[in-house]
């Protein structure tokens, strides 16, 4: 079976826009579609998470509109990102999917479930919170500080955004970033400046928006986060789980925004158990 590091990249036309995607794993009745974080492209998924879930499910990852190798420009609203995700899923001929949304992708996943409830069977929302949850106004400052630290220290910004600056956190960050380099061919295009700024605008505007009625999302949801998320307060994940009528909450210890990557050896079994229920 193909693994994440050697799965070919494909494209599909969605309303005259080419969308880049990869798929792997065993055939399953309901594929698992992954939705990614701010500034991320295909190569930013943790191979341990993708391969772990693909061992039991068909997995599909993609660059949404304007991201990486996909065409057009990134919209500046999460609503449009969700519309594009729905269009991509339907273009593949899929009638029912499970969603794994991380960070910004978790916000997109919530709107996919609200806008196309017939399409979603189950969801995993990681490192994310509800729209209008509060505290999101600090996001631009948090990101700017992290990028400044990364530039001055010649490190990846995710070392500061995703992982605690403890000995354990620094080790987890190094291991995660090393895993992202395991794929050595057919790597994705880096995200453009326009795309990153549009995504950040969408996140900030989403945080200021009126809260969604999450009681309308009746499918089972697994909410996961670290216990000290710098980007999306862990309390917002707990609040979101409380507002979802059929949710369970997993908080991973001594970790932050990238808790599912730091604790991938625990998260993957948690995800497989949830998706198999």
N, C-alpha and C positions, 0 to 999 in steps of 0.2 A: 504493500500500500504506500502511496505517496505520502511524504511528510511535508510539513509547512515549508521547509527550506528548499524543496525541489518541486513544489506545485507550480505549474505554469500559470501565467497571468493571461486572462481572456478579456475580451471586450464584447459588449452588447449594446446595440443602438436603442436608446430610450428617448422617444420623441425627438429624434435627430441629434441626440447628444450621446457620444460614446462613453460608456461607464466601464471602468476597469474593475475586474473582480477575479477572485480565485476560489476554487472549490475543491474539497478533498473529503476523505472519510468514507465510512461505510454507508451503504444505502439505508435510508430510514424513511418512514412514512412522512415525518415532519422535519424538514431541514432546520438547522440552527443558523440564523443570520446575525452577524456581528456588526455593531455600529460603534464607531471609534471616537476618540477624544480630540480635543483642540489641537490643531496643527499636525495630527497624525495621518500617515498614509499606510498602505498595506503592510509595509515592512516593520511597522511599529507595534504589531501584535506580538505578544509573548509566545514563542513557539511551544512552550510547555503547556500553556493554556489551550492553544489551538489544537495541537496534536493530542492532548489528553481528551478533549471532547470529541475530536474526529475519530478516535478509536472506537466510538460507539454511535456516532451520528454523522450524517452528511452536514458539513460545515461550509458556509458561504461567507466570504468577507468581500467588501467592496469599497471603492473610493466613491463617495457621494459626489454630486455635481460640483465641478471645479476643484476637486481635491486630487492631488497626485496626478495620475495619468488620465483621469476622467476629464471630459471636455467641459466647456462653458465656464461660468464664474460662480463662486460660492455665494449663495444668497445670504442676506444678513438677518434672516429670521429663522427660528427653529421650526415654525410652521411650514415654511417652504422646504426646509431640509427633510421634514417628515413626508411631505408630498412627494419629493423626489425619491425617498426611500421606498415608499409605497409603489411608485411607478416602476422602479427597478425590480422589486420583488415580483410584481405582476408581469413585467416583461419576460421574466424567466419562466413564466407559466405556473407559478406557485400559487396555490389556493390557501395554504395554511402553513405558518412558520412559527418557530420559537425565536425569540429575540434575546440577544445579549448586548446590552448597551452600557458602555463605560464612559463616565463623565459626561461630556456633551452628547455622546451617543445614547446615554440613558435618558436625557431630556428628549431627544428625537424619538426614542422608543416609546416613551409615554404618549407622545402625540400620535404616533402610528397606531397605538392601541385605541386611542380616543377617536381618531379619524377613520380608521378601518378596523373596527372590532372583530369583524368576521375573519380577518387575516391572521390574527394572533392567537396561539394556543396557550403559551406560557412566556414569561419574561424573567430575565435576570437583569437587575439594575444595579450597577456597581459604581462606587465613587460618584454618586450623583444625588440630587435632591429634587424637590418639586418646583415647578415654576412659581414665582412669587414667594419663594421661601425666605427671602431676606438675606442680608449679609453679602449679596452678590456684588454690591457696589464696590467692594474692596478688590474685586478680581483683577482689574487692570493694574492696580498697584502691586498686588501679590505677584502677578506674572512679570511685571517690569523689574521688580527687585530680583526675582529669580534669574531672569535673563541677564541682568547686570552682573550678578554674582558668577553666573556661568561664563560670561565673557571674560571677566577679570581672572578667573581661575582656570579657564580653558576646559570647562566641564560641560556636560549636557544639562540643560535647565531642569530636566526631570529628576536629577539628583537632589535638587532643592524643593521641587514641587510635589514629587510622588513619594518620597521616602524621608523618614525622620533622620536628623543629623546626629544619630547615635552610632556607636560602633556596629551594631546589628543592622541598622538602616543603611549605613554606607556600604557595608558588605553586600546587602541585598540589592542596592542600586547598581553596584559594579557587576554583579552576576546577571541582573536583568539586562543591562546595556550590552553585555557580552553576548547574551542569547540573541539579541536583536541583530547581531552581525553574523549569525550562523548561515544565513542565506547569502551566497556569494555571486549569484547570477540573476539576470532578469529582475533587478531591483527596481522599485517604484521611483517615480519622479518625486523630488522634494516638494513640499507644499509651497505655494507662492506667498508673497507678502500680502497680496490682496485677499487671498483665501484665509490666511490666519487672522487678519484684521476683521474680516467679515464675520468669521466664527466668533471672535471675541465680542464683537458688537451684539451678535445674536444671543450670546450667553448673558451679557449684562442686561440687555432688554428683556430677556426671559425672566431674569431675576426680579425685575421691576414690574412685571406684568401681574395682572390679577391671577390669583391661584386657580388652577384647574380643579374641577370636581372629580377627584380621583376615585370617588365611590362608583363612578361609571366604569372603571376598569375592574371587571369581575374575574378575570382570568387569574390563575395562580402566579404570584410574583415572589421571586427571591431577591431581597434587598441586601447588598453586601457592601462593606466599607471597612477601612481601618479605624482604629479607635481614636486617631488624632489627625484627621484630614485637614490639611492647610487650605486646600482650594474650595472644598465643599464641606462645611462643618459636619462632623459625624452626627450631630444632633438633628440635622436636616434629613439625613437618611432614616433616622429613627422616626422622625415626624412623618415622613413619606410612608413608611411601612405601616404606621398607625392609621393613616388616612386611606390606605388601600384595603378593601374589604377581605382580600384573600392573600395576605402577604406573610412572609416570615423574614426575620432579620438575622443576619450573620455579621458580627463585628469581629474583625481579626486583631489580635493584640499587638501592641508595640509597633504599629504600622500606620501609614497615612493614606493619601489618595490612591497610591498604587498597592494597597493592601492585598488585592487579589493576585498581584504578581509576586510580591514578597512572600506570600503564603500560598503559592500556586499548588503546592503538594497537598494542601488542605482544601483549597477552593475547588480544584477540579473534581475530587470526589463529592463535595457538597453539590456542585453543579450537576454532575451526572445523576446523583440520587434524586435531585429535584426534577430534572428533565425526564426521568424514567417513571416518576410517580403517576 
